Amino acid sequence: MKDTRFSKLLLFINGLVPLILLLWDVYRKQAGTNPLEFVTRTTGMLTLLFLMITLALTPVRKITGLNWIVKFRRMIGLYAFFYGTLHLITYLWFDRFFNLRSIAGDVAQRPFIAIGMTAFFLMVPLAITSTNKMIKRLGGKRWAMLHKLVYLAGAGGVIHYWMLVKSDKRLPLTFGFILLLLLGHRLFVKFYPPENQAPQTSFIPRD
């Protein structure tokens, strides 16, 4: 397989660029009239973006035959969790000030928050079990079954975004279309596998 160490370094650096730009905009007071909403929306968008890229890597690998790109899946998936964590912390800290009663009331009044939180907590076991050690402990098949939760997390994130947007819903619908396309590809390959597809012997990403 191709040596991807330098590419991984570039990916790690570029994954932080959106956060640096976001903080720079806030520091220069260029985050609009409502900086809190700007940060919340941006981190949420980045979470969905990295989730979709993570899900797209396997279809791209199968279509192009570039098996080495699977080595980036773990880091991109962890970036999705990282930005999802920032998204949740922004809400809990700067919007609700960790007031549990206020959070509970807000969740009850605005169901899209409950859906977003559910999507985030579905990502927690995926992040925890992303190491080779955890994969080996769970076993490849059980690990693969667990990580199918990423589709539920993605669906929850899309629904959360769609319910949040009040007028122009083109972006959440675009994310929804991409997710359906990726899920459709997975189902198609499952029920109609290519004749020359080699049996998969391990789910452990080698990196």
N, C-alpha and C positions, 0 to 999 in steps of 0.2 A: 504494500500500500504506500501511497505517496506520503512523504514526510511533511506533516502539516504544522510543525511547531511554530514556524515563523507566521504562518497564516493564522494560527490560533492567537498569537500575540497581537496581530493586527485586529482580529475580531474582538479581543478583550478590550483594546484601546477604543475601537470604534463604538463598542457597546456602551461606553461611558460618555461618549461625545454628546448624545442628547441630554444627559443629565447636566453636563457642564454648561451647555448652551442655555438650558432652562434656568439654572442658577444665575448665569450671567444676565439673562433678561430680567430676572427678579431683582438682582443687585442694581441694575441700571434703571430700574422702574419702568421697564418696557414690557410688562406683563399685563397690560390693559388696565381697565378701571377696577377689576376684581382679580387681584393676583392669586388669591386662594382658589378661585374657580379655574383660573388658567393652569395652575400647577396640578390641580386635581384632574382636569380633563386631559392634560398632556401626559401625565403618568399613566392614566387609564388607557389612553391611545397607544402608548408605547408597550404596555402589557399585552394588549391584543395583537399588536404588530409582531412582537417577538414570538407570541404563541403561534400565529399563523405561519411564520417562517419555520418554526420548529416542526410543525405538522407537514409543511411542504417539502422538507428535506428528503423524506423517504420516497414519495412519488418522483421527485426529481432524480434521485439516485437510481430508481428502477427504470425510468424512462431513458436517462442518458448513459447509464452504466458507470457513472462516476462514483464508485463505492466509497472513496475516501471522504466525501463530503459528510458522511454519517458521523465522522469524528467531531463535527461542529455542533451536533444536535444537543449534547449535554450543556455546553456553555450557553447556547442560545436559549434553551429551556430555562436555565438558571437566571438568565437575564429577564425572561418573562416573569419569573417569580420575584426577582429583585424589584422590578418596576411595579409589580402588583403590590408588593409590601410597602413601597413608598406611597402608592396610591391610597392604600388603607390607612397608613400612618398619618398622611395629610388630613384625611377625614377625621380620624379619631383624635388627633392632637390639636390641629389648628382650627377645625370646625366645631368639634364637640368637647375639646379640652379634657378628654378621657372621663367625661361625666357619664357614668354607666346608665343612669336614669334618663338622661337626655338622649343617649344613643338608642336605648330601647324604645323610647317614644318616637324618635325619628324613623327607626326601622318600621315600626307599626304603621306610621302615617305614609311612608314612602316605600312600597314593596320592592322597588328596583334596588334599594340599598341591601335588602336581605338577599336578593338574587346575586348581587355583586359579591357580597361576603361569602356566600355559599361557593361561588366560583373560585374565590381565592382559597378557601379552606380545602377545596378539592386539589389545589396545586401543592398544598403543604406536604402530603405524603410522597408526592412525585419528587419534590426537591430533596426530602430526607433520604429517599432511596435511590438517589442519582449516582452514588459512588459505586465503584466496582465491588467493594467489599459488601455493600448491601445487596447488590444484584446477585452475587454468589450466595449470600445467606438466604435470600428468598428463593433462588432458583430461577432460571431463565423464563420458564413458562408463567410462573406466578408473578414475576416482575413485569412481564409483558402484559398480563391481564390487568394488573394494577395500573399500569401506565396508560391504559385505554381511557382512564378518567380524564386525560387531557382533552378529549373531545367534549366531555360534559363541562369541563371548566371553560373551554372555548365557547360552547353554546351559551353557558351562563353569562360569560362576559359580553357576548354579542347582544343577548336579551337585555342585560343591564344597561348597555349603551343605548339600545333602541328605545327603551322606556325613559331614559334620561333626556334624550333629545326631544324637544317639543315641536320643532318645525321641520327643518331640513334633515330628513332621515337617510340621505343618500349614503353617507359614510357607514352607519351601522348596517344598512342593507348590503353594502359592498362587502363588509366583513362577513356577514351572514352568507352571502353567495359564495365567497371563497371557502368558508368552512364547509358548506354543503358540497362543493366541488371536491374538496380534499377527502371528505368522508365518503362521497360517492366513488371516488377512485379506489379507496381502501376496500369498500364492499365489492366493487367490480373485480379487483384482483383476487379477493378471497374466494369468490364463487366462480370466477373464470380465470384461473391462474395461467400465465404463459406456459406453453409446453416446454420451453427450454429453461424454466425457472429452477435453479438449484435448490435443494432442500436447505432450510435454515437450521443450523446446528447450534447456534448460540445467539442470545439476545444481548450479550454483554458488549457495549461499545469499546473497541480497542483504541485507547488514546493515551 
